[in-house]
Amino acid sequence: MRRGACPSLPEPMPTGDGLLARLQPLAPLTLDQIAGLARLAAELGNGIVEVTARGKLQLRGLTPGTAPRLPEAVAALGIDVPQGFPVEVGALAGLDPTAHFDPRPLARAISDGAAGLVPRLAPKASVVVDGGGLLRLGGLKADIAVGAGAGGRVRITLAGVPLGEASAQATGDVVLALLESLVARGNAARMPELLAGEGIEPLRRRFGLAAPVPARDEGVDPVGRHALLQGTFALGVGLEFGQVTAATLARLADAAAEAGARHAEPAAGRALLLVGLTPEAAAGLKVEAASLGFIIDPADPRRRVHACAGQPACAAARIDTHALAATLAPLLEGRDLHVSGCPKGCAHPAKAALTIVGLDEGAGLVVEGTPRDVPARLVPATRLREAVQDLLQKDETLMKDLA
């Protein structure tokens, strides 16, 4: 089941609850802009705003009549979105004192250089530039990932396979040449196909790259308080299953403004960062965010749960993912749970300790795998919640048994 093009502002995607539009702001959002997006979600959609696993914003429930008005309305808020090839950078880029480099100039150069390739690239071809520091992007799936290497060099990884290290000056040219190589293979080609065809060693020699060194891509959870440059802090709050109502988001924006926050940034990991706070203001805002239902503790069991929109919001889904995930989250005891409405696995393409996937014949239970893997057990959808709860409660060795 190959996923198609990503939804965007001009081309929203039809799903179970209407049309879904996605935007990637080029700059941090003012709190007025956050409040404005909440208003647009209520006026033009069904009032649901999402932050995705990659840190994108989504508005759900648009209609054929309201969707065409959204791009102009977003522009009227002063929100700029990529016009060429979108390159992803982490939240707090340029603000994190622990970062190895500011990824924004390199990302802009790649985006501008690849703009002409967009019509000939696969719809989901992706480039990530990670400057290191607190909030890493190493967990994101990408055709080309750029990160901090050794001795001031830049590490390049292709579909999870380390290619090598280059100077900061040469990295942009290498990335653009790799994108050109994808184009040469056709407008559906992705990096695994290029690697299979050319091999990692020939590619490394082609670009004269230094051998890669082992790298650690672990960062911290965006939820919590983070020290920034100039002595200020960012407060990260998580969205349960990546969703929030427009009314609740507007209330958070008001509370953040009263606390003195300068702006907000959506972050990879389904979170919002409220930036420019004093320690005292961050503490007070944390209490207010919790009262609004946001996740404020990175140890909250819900931070280990990945769930797509599910039924009835997604037409492809076979199960109500949110209700099931909310029931099971406290029972997993720190292990990752992925509840996917169908085998596409949009919410979490990587492996999880336990994955529950909606299928036509019921629901599959996958241990240490993805929704695309063969289930170890099938459970009728009508008794899925009770069956999984019973198994988890009665058998502490469930994972081993299922495996």
C-alpha positions in Angstrom: 0.0 0.0 0.0 2.0 3.0 -1.3 1.0 6.3 0.2 0.4 9.1 -2.3 1.3 12.8 -2.2 1.1 14.7 1.0 -1.8 17.0 1.6 -1.0 20.7 1.3 -2.7 24.1 1.5 -3.5 24.3 -2.2 -4.2 20.6 -2.5 -5.9 19.2 0.6 -6.4 15.4 0.9 -9.9 13.8 1.1 -10.4 11.7 4.2 -13.2 10.4 6.4 -14.1 13.7 8.0 -13.7 15.9 5.0 -10.6 17.5 3.4 -7.2 17.6 5.3 -4.8 20.5 4.7 -1.2 20.6 5.9 1.2 23.5 6.3 4.8 23.8 7.2 5.5 27.4 8.5 8.8 28.8 7.3 9.2 30.8 10.5 8.0 30.5 14.1 4.4 31.6 14.6 3.3 34.5 16.7 0.7 33.8 19.2 -1.8 35.9 17.2 -1.1 33.6 14.2 -1.7 30.5 16.4 -5.0 32.0 17.5 -5.8 32.9 13.9 -5.2 29.3 12.8 -7.5 28.1 15.5 -10.2 30.5 14.2 -9.7 29.2 10.7 -10.0 25.6 11.9 -13.3 26.4 13.4 -14.6 28.6 10.6 -13.4 26.5 7.6 -13.0 23.0 9.1 -14.4 20.8 11.9 -12.4 22.6 14.6 -9.6 20.1 14.9 -5.9 21.2 14.6 -3.1 18.6 14.5 0.6 18.7 15.0 2.1 15.7 13.1 5.0 13.4 14.1 7.2 15.5 11.7 6.1 18.8 13.3 3.7 19.9 10.6 0.3 21.6 11.2 -2.9 20.2 9.9 -6.5 21.4 9.7 -9.2 18.8 9.4 -12.8 18.7 8.2 -12.5 21.2 5.3 -15.2 21.1 2.6 -15.0 21.6 -1.1 -16.5 25.1 -0.4 -14.2 26.2 2.4 -10.8 24.6 1.3 -10.1 27.0 -1.6 -10.4 29.9 0.9 -7.7 28.5 3.3 -4.5 29.4 1.4 -5.5 33.1 1.1 -6.6 33.1 4.8 -3.3 31.6 6.0 -1.4 34.2 3.9 -3.5 37.0 5.4 -2.3 35.9 8.9 1.3 36.5 7.6 2.3 32.8 7.7 4.8 31.9 5.0 5.0 28.4 3.7 7.5 26.8 1.4 7.0 27.6 -2.3 9.7 25.3 -3.7 11.1 22.0 -2.3 10.3 21.8 1.4 13.3 21.0 3.6 12.6 20.2 7.2 14.6 21.6 10.1 14.0 21.1 13.8 12.1 23.4 16.2 14.3 25.9 18.1 16.6 26.1 15.1 18.9 29.1 15.8 17.8 29.3 19.4 19.3 26.2 20.9 22.7 26.9 22.6 23.6 23.2 22.4 23.2 22.9 18.6 26.2 22.2 16.5 25.1 24.5 13.7 22.1 26.6 12.6 20.4 24.4 9.9 18.3 27.2 8.4 20.8 28.6 5.8 21.7 25.2 4.5 18.0 24.2 4.4 17.1 27.4 2.5 19.9 26.8 0.0 18.8 23.2 -0.7 15.1 24.3 -0.9 15.9 27.0 -3.5 18.3 24.8 -5.5 15.8 22.0 -5.7 12.7 24.1 -6.5 12.9 23.3 -10.2 13.1 19.5 -9.5 9.8 19.4 -7.6 7.6 18.4 -10.6 9.9 15.5 -11.3 10.5 14.2 -7.8 8.4 11.6 -6.0 5.7 13.4 -4.0 7.1 12.3 -0.7 10.8 12.8 -1.4 12.2 14.4 1.7 15.3 16.1 3.0 15.9 16.8 6.7 18.6 19.1 8.0 19.3 18.6 11.7 21.6 21.0 13.5 21.9 18.8 16.5 21.3 20.0 20.0 18.2 19.3 22.2 15.6 18.4 19.7 16.9 15.9 17.1 15.3 14.8 13.9 17.3 11.5 13.6 14.1 9.5 14.1 12.3 10.9 11.1 12.2 8.9 7.9 13.9 10.8 5.1 15.4 10.2 1.7 18.3 12.4 2.7 19.2 13.4 6.2 21.9 15.9 7.0 23.2 16.2 10.5 26.2 17.2 12.6 29.4 15.2 11.9 32.8 15.1 13.5 35.2 18.1 13.6 32.7 20.6 12.2 31.9 18.4 9.2 28.3 17.4 8.1 27.0 13.9 8.0 24.8 12.7 5.2 22.5 9.7 5.5 20.5 8.1 2.8 17.2 6.4 3.8 18.8 5.5 7.1 22.1 4.3 5.6 25.2 6.5 6.5 26.8 7.8 3.3 29.6 9.9 4.7 30.8 13.3 5.9 31.4 16.4 3.8 32.4 20.0 4.5 29.6 22.4 5.3 30.3 24.2 2.1 30.0 21.1 -0.1 27.0 19.5 1.6 24.4 21.5 -0.4 25.8 20.5 -3.7 26.0 16.8 -2.7 22.3 16.9 -1.6 21.2 18.6 -4.9 23.2 16.0 -6.9 21.5 13.2 -5.1 18.1 14.7 -5.8 19.1 15.0 -9.4 19.9 11.3 -9.3 16.5 10.5 -8.0 14.9 12.5 -10.8 16.9 10.6 -13.4 15.3 7.4 -12.1 11.7 8.7 -12.6 9.2 10.7 -10.7 8.3 7.9 -8.4 11.9 7.0 -7.3 12.9 7.1 -3.7 16.3 6.7 -2.1 16.1 3.0 -1.3 15.8 2.4 -5.1 18.9 4.6 -5.8 20.8 2.7 -3.1 19.8 -0.7 -4.6 20.8 0.5 -8.0 24.2 2.2 -7.3 25.3 0.9 -3.9 26.5 3.0 -1.0 30.2 2.6 -1.6 30.1 3.8 -5.2 28.0 6.7 -4.1 30.5 7.5 -1.4 33.4 7.4 -4.0 31.4 9.5 -6.5 31.2 12.4 -4.1 34.6 11.9 -2.5 33.1 11.7 1.0 35.0 10.8 4.2 33.9 7.6 5.8 31.1 8.1 8.2 31.7 7.9 12.0 29.2 6.4 14.4 26.6 9.1 15.4 24.1 9.4 18.2 20.8 11.0 17.1 19.1 10.9 20.5 17.6 14.2 21.6 15.2 15.0 24.4 11.5 14.9 24.3 10.1 18.2 23.1 7.7 18.1 26.1 9.1 20.0 29.0 11.2 23.1 29.7 14.2 23.8 27.5 16.9 26.5 28.1 17.5 28.8 25.1 20.0 31.5 24.1 19.8 34.8 25.9 18.7 33.2 29.2 15.1 32.4 28.1 13.2 29.1 28.0 10.8 27.2 25.8 8.0 25.2 27.2 7.0 22.2 25.2 3.5 20.8 25.5 2.3 17.6 23.9 -1.0 17.0 22.1 -2.8 13.8 22.8 -2.7 11.8 19.6 -1.4 15.0 17.9 -4.8 16.7 18.1 -6.4 19.7 19.8 -9.7 21.5 19.4 -9.6 25.1 18.0 -11.1 26.5 21.2 -8.5 24.8 23.4 -5.6 26.0 21.1 -6.9 29.5 21.2 -7.0 29.4 25.0 -3.4 28.1 25.1 -2.4 31.0 22.8 -4.0 33.5 25.2 -2.4 31.9 28.2 1.0 31.9 26.5 0.6 35.6 25.6 -0.2 36.5 29.2 2.9 34.6 30.3 5.1 36.6 28.0 5.9 34.0 25.3 7.3 35.5 22.1 6.1 32.9 19.7 5.2 29.2 19.2 6.7 26.5 17.1 5.3 23.1 16.1 7.8 20.4 16.9 8.5 16.9 15.6 6.8 14.5 18.1 3.4 16.1 18.1 4.2 19.0 20.4 4.0 22.8 20.5 6.9 24.9 21.9 6.1 28.2 23.6 9.2 30.2 23.3 10.8 33.2 25.2 9.6 32.5 28.8 11.2 33.2 32.1 11.5 30.2 34.5 8.6 31.5 36.6 6.4 32.2 33.6 7.1 28.7 32.2 6.1 27.1 35.5 2.8 29.0 35.6 2.1 28.3 31.9 2.8 24.6 32.5 0.0 24.4 35.1 -2.4 26.2 32.7 -1.5 23.9 29.8 -2.2 20.9 32.0 -5.6 22.2 32.9 -6.4 22.5 29.2 -5.5 18.9 28.6 -2.1 19.2 27.1 0.7 16.7 28.0 3.3 18.4 30.2 5.4 15.5 31.4 7.6 13.6 29.0 7.1 10.5 31.2 3.3 10.6 30.6 2.3 7.2 29.1 0.6 8.9 26.2 4.0 10.1 24.9 4.7 6.4 24.1 1.5 6.0 22.2 1.3 6.6 18.4 -2.2 6.6 16.9 -3.5 7.9 13.6 -6.8 9.6 13.2 -8.6 6.3 12.9 -12.4 5.9 12.5 -14.4 7.9 11.7 -12.0 10.6 10.7 -10.1 8.5 8.1 -11.8 6.6 5.4 -9.1 4.0 5.2 -9.2 3.2 8.9 -10.9 0.0 10.2 -10.8 0.7 13.9 -11.3 3.6 16.3 -7.7 4.2 17.1 -8.0 7.0 19.7 -10.5 5.2 22.0 -8.4 2.0 21.9 -5.1 3.9 22.5 -6.5 5.9 25.4 -7.6 2.6 27.1 -4.4 0.8 26.6 -1.8 3.5 27.1 -1.5 3.1 30.9 -1.1 -0.7 30.6 2.0 -0.8 28.4 4.3 0.2 31.3 6.7 2.4 29.4 6.7 0.4 26.1 5.8 1.9 22.8 2.3 1.3 21.5 1.2 2.0 17.9 -2.5 1.8 17.0 -2.9 2.1 13.3 -6.3 2.2 11.5 -4.9 0.4 8.5 -1.6 -1.1 7.3 -0.2 2.2 5.9 1.1 3.2 9.4 0.9 6.9 8.8 1.3 7.8 12.5 4.5 5.8 13.1 6.4 4.1 10.2 9.0 2.6 12.6 8.7 -0.4 14.8 6.9 -0.4 18.2 6.8 -2.9 21.0 3.2 -3.6 20.3 1.3 -2.5 17.1 -2.4 -3.0 16.7 -3.5 -2.6 13.1 -7.0 -2.4 11.6 -7.6 -5.0 8.9 -10.6 -6.0 6.9 -10.8 -9.3 8.8 -10.3 -7.8 12.2 -7.3 -6.3 14.0 -3.8 -7.6 14.0 -1.4 -7.7 16.9 2.2 -7.2 15.8 5.1 -7.5 18.3 8.3 -5.4 17.7 7.2 -4.5 14.2 5.2 -2.2 12.0 1.6 -2.3 10.7 2.9 -3.8 7.4 4.3 -6.8 9.2 2.5 -10.1 9.5 0.4 -10.1 12.7 1.2 -12.7 15.3 -2.5 -12.8 16.2 -5.8 -11.7 14.8 -8.6 -10.5 17.1 -12.2 -9.6 15.9 -12.6 -5.9 15.9 -15.8 -6.1 18.0 -13.9 -7.4 21.0 -10.5 -6.0 20.4 -10.3 -3.6 23.3 -11.4 -6.2 25.8 -9.2 -8.9 24.4 -6.0 -6.8 24.4 -6.8 -5.5 27.9 -7.3 -9.0 29.2 -4.1 -10.3 27.7 -2.0 -7.4 29.0 -3.5 -7.7 32.5 -3.2 -11.5 32.8 0.1 -12.2 31.1 3.2 -10.1 31.9 5.1 -12.1 29.2 2.6 -11.3 26.5 5.2 -9.8 24.2 7.4 -12.9 24.3 4.4 -15.2 23.9 3.1 -13.3 20.9 6.6 -13.3 19.3 
